[in-house]
């Protein structure tokens, strides 16, 4: 996805599917010049059809230093990890 509209549509679809909370945990962070690589885990609290469950996934994010701030550059995650 690209841009604010794409991100908003993704998260709205996530909420509509039953996800009620998202918790991120950084497990490793390396900064090298104007780039940073973050590895972590995410836990989704899901309530499909009134039930409750949790799903854990792993993620990798690349951050870029731009305009005096860290900007989210690239992100990938999966639950098959």
Secondary structure, DSSP 4 states (H G I P E B T S, - for coil): --HHHHHHHHHHHHHHTTEEEEEEEEEEEEEETTEEEEEEEEEEEE-GGG--EEEEEEEEEEEEEETTEEEEEEEEEES--
